[in-house]
Amino acid sequence: MRVTSKGQVTIPQSIREKMGITPSTEIDFKEEGAKIYIVKSKASQKTGKKFRRFRGVATIKMSTDEIMALTRGK
């Protein structure tokens, strides 16, 4: 793996999928001796768990226009 001139590296897709790293995931760097680890930040871990239980809860079949009409009124 190579570091770009901007200091960027690409995390391989298999690792991103295994660790649940998405484009909005916050990460930290942890240094232990001569090794550096990439870890999910505490804020990122809390946010993901907070909303996970709501996945698939909305069961009402309404179009976007119908929802907007309800929220805006007449």
C-alpha positions, 0 to 999 in steps of 0.5 A: 500500500502506498501513501499519496502526496496528500498523506492518504491511503486506501483501506481495502474494501474487504477490511472496510466491509469486515469492520463496518467502515462506511464513508461517514465513519469516524476513525482514529489512529492508535500508536503502540510502539512501532505499530499504528492501528486504525480504529473506529472512534468512540463517537462513530461506534455509539452513533451506529448502535443508537439507530440500528434498532430502528432499521426496518421499523417504518412500515407505512407505504406512503409516497414522498408526496403524501408524506410531504402533504402530511408534514406541510398541511394544506 
